[in-house]
Amino acid sequence: MWYNGFLDLSVWQLILTTLLMTHVTIVSVTVYLHRYSAHRSLELHPALKHFFRFWLWLTTAMNTREWTAIHRKHHAKCETADDPHSPVIKGLGTVMRKGAELYADEAKNQDTLRIYGKNCPDDWIERKVYSRFPMGGIALMMVIDVALFGALGLTVWAIQMMWIPFWAAGVINGLGHAIGYRNFECRDAATNLVPWGIIVGGEELHNNHHTYPNSAKLSVKRWEFDMGWAWIRVFSFLRLAKVQRVAPIAHRVPGKGILDMDTAMAILNNRFQIMAQYRKLVIGPLVKQELAKADESVRHQFRRAKRLLSREPSLLQDNQQVHIDAMLAHSHSLKVIYEKRLALQQIWAKTSANGHDMLEAMKHWVQDAEASGIQSLRDFAEQLKTYSLRPVAV
């Protein structure tokens, strides 16, 4: 019958088909718009790029230049008043409910498009079709859905239209800066929602991405999974994609005991992984040690100590800073390792443009750490000397 559509699918077949089509949309966003267009972490075959552009026109009405510009601005102005969709500034509820509206409003900002929208498609079909008739694609998609699936095609179409506004504009841009876990203390509030990036194609690993925005691979830990990266590997195998950049690998040379320029540059290059190691190897054990010997009357001061002492300072709230100050007042050792952590970050912030200054500052930091009398800090200082820009030759 006509109301069942040309394919006449069962309910379960219709559900699977809808999920497949929405997944293609997710892949188009994460691989084409995000990792290729906004960050240039990979190159794509022209035919694949055009397929993604066409599919996004059909299913989202999103323009490549607009999306790219808004996302680049989000990274450049993250968690400031100029961030197009920061839940820290605009409120989590606002971003969750009105993520698509925030995108649409920013897309009207010509300065955003001019400054951040460079190197995006400007060919005939972009000018005459995709940009000129942005709603034409989703109207055509509705016709296709009804023709293929009958009356239920309108439901399929509605789900397609809501998929990206809900998952990307709402969940990732909203919850991805509010809840979850952080592998790295980057300077914004980005979090990893879950370690398995399947539903939103790997975008769930948002903290990893904000730490290494130019990496084509969003998973970092062995137990994390990035669906977008899996597709990139498939496209690469088919010679439809070429990876340009991934997150740096922290190489170590066993037995190396000299802090030289190679080591200093390796530390700078891998500073986020190294600070994660500082949290694990220095802060964690010492907090546990101090908690074990603390008097019952002050044990509450060490609540959430490991997380707070590892937190990016610019993200600390006033009450959290008060908590940290109270903690450090009860433990000289914690005060030392906390100040050493901040000092290490200051070295990168102030001397990264001058390798020789950074090397000297690192040497002084290591000497102070070795003289601290805190074993975990001394061990960490020794470990720093083993880093190298190059892997060990086999």
C-alpha positions, 0 to 999 in steps of 0.5 A: 500500500502507498502508506507503507512506502516503496520499501514496505519495511517492518517496524524493526527494519524501519528502526534499523534503517533510521539508526543507520541514516542518523549514523551516516549523519554523525560520521559526516559531522565528526569526520568531515565537518569536525576533523577535516574541515575545522581542524585539518587533521586529515585529508579526504578524497574529493568524492567523499567530501562531496558525499558528506556535503550533500548528505549534510545538506539533506539531513541538517541544512548545515553549511560547511563554512558556518559550522567550521567557523563557529567551531574554530571560534569555540576553540579560540574563545572557549569558556569566555563571553565570546564562545558561541556555546559555552555552558560555563558562560551561558548556562548548561540548561541554555546550551542543552535546550537551545544549542541549535539556536545558538548555532544559528545566531552565531552563523549570522555573525559575518565577523565570525565567518570572515575570521574563522571560516577560511579554506571552506568550499566555495564552488558552484554547487556550494554557492548556487545550491547548498548555500542558496537553498539551505532548506531545500535539502531537508525538504527533499529529504522529507520527500525521499523519506515519505516515498521510501517509508510511507506515512512513517517516513515523516517520523523518520524525517523528524528523528533525522532533523532532531539528531544533530541538534540534540546529540551534537549541539545539545549533549556534546556542547553542553554536557561535554563541558559539564559532566564526565571525566578528564584525562587531561587538565586542559584550560577549559572545562571539556570532559569525556562523557563516556570512554566509548564514543559510539553514539556521537561518533567519538565526540563523546571524548571531548576532553581528549579533543580539547587537549589535542584539537588537531588530532584525527584520533579522539581516543587516548587511553587503551580502553577508550573507543572512537567510532570516528577513528574506526571509520577514518581507518576504513577510509584510509584503507580504501585510500579515501582518507589520509591522516595528517596528525594525531596526538603526540606519543610520550616516548621514554628512553630507559636509563636516560639520566640527563635533562637535555634539549631533546628531553625539554622539548619532549616534555613540552610536547607531551606536557598534558600526558606528563601532568596526568602522570604527575597526578597519578604518581605524585599527587595520588600516593601522597594524598593517600599517605597524608589521609592515612596519618591525618587526625580524625578532626581534619580528615574531611579536609582531604575530601576530593583532594586528588581531583582538586589538587590536579584541577586546572587553576583557572577552572577552580571555583572560590569554594574549591580554592578555599578547600585547597588552602585549608588542605595545604595548611594541614600538610606541608608535603601536599603544599610542596607538591601542589606548588611544584605542579603549578611551577612546572606549568608556569615553565611551559607558559613562560618559556616555551618560546625559548628552548634554552630558557625552558631547559634551564628552568626545567633543570632548576625544577628537577633539582628542587624536586630532588632536594624536596625529600618527598620520594614520589616527587624525586621519582617523578623528577627522575622519570622526567629525564627519560623523555625523548622526542624520538622512540628508542631505536630497535 
